[in-house]
């Protein structure tokens, strides 16, 4: 077991099941804006559109606002919905994301179990509005030692400015005492590897690592985090 001191937890699809809150949020907003039915197929399609936009953000090709509005613009155009409500729809959606909290398996037990044993921070590219509400409603804000949210820092993962903010907050730690745990190769793992900290890829769907990145650890269940950080009670 390595001598880690700081854990950076990605939020969406690492600690929390983002897919569940995304689906519930979009359906809730479709109803609110009178946009008709949003089928499972549409939700799956939207999820793919959304990922495409976030990856453009990670590559610095779009701003956060362009991502937030652009993804719904493309989605609404594709399904013939009224695009004039896209901005208001996104505002409502950001708030609704924090209404449905579903933890990833073992996430809650781990974070609560490691309280006081490690310094634990959230590290997220989500919007400040959505992430603050999620952290509060999940109880994570009570347990974590803090949160790095790109909206506040002004730089997204995988950009190094994001990790500079982390280093500034834990000046007593060396880079190999910091571990990032996340599901995204393009933001969490690339950012962590470029910053020189230890990386743990949470890969529950057993995807292929086609990133070219050399990762320190790969896990398929969060339960395996115990092999790196020690046991907790379940
Ligand atoms: Mg994620």
Boltz pocket constraint, residues with backbone or C-beta under 6 A from the ligand:
constraints:
  - pocket:
      binder: B
      contacts: [[A, 10], [A, 11], [A, 12], [A, 13], [A, 14], [A, 182], [A, 183], [A, 184]]
      max_distance: 6.0
